[in-house]
């Protein structure tokens, strides 16, 4: 199965650390039944792809090396990795949210891994908190520097 999304802007300097990390794990699909995102093997569970899209329904999804990305004007704000990690461009982990699994993105790059499901919270509260954090990361990119 292949799903196409517009590619993330690869030439923007604020995307370089993320794209270097994603490129290192990218691989083309192995066969016709392999899940793919664009030209690359999908590195995110399909349920997590949907979760990311639901958290910011007005923000279009992009693709980078087999990973779905939410971006504002070509700058990545959030990505979904594996089965449970939302990696969000934030200076620190938000309070009252459980950290996600370590993903290997170099520390100090302004990215935080957050658990995409927040299973200890009622689902409506988890959705509200996560949606707020993702929308905040997108809004931060749209604020004048």
Secondary structure, 3 states (H helix, E strand, C coil): CEECCEECCCCCHHHHHHHHHHHHHCCCCCCCCCCEECCEECCECHHHHHHHHHHCCCCCEEEECCEEEEEECCEEEEEEEECCEEEEECCCCCCCCCECCCCCCCCCCCEEEEECCCCCCCHHHHHHHHHHHHHHHHHHHHCCC
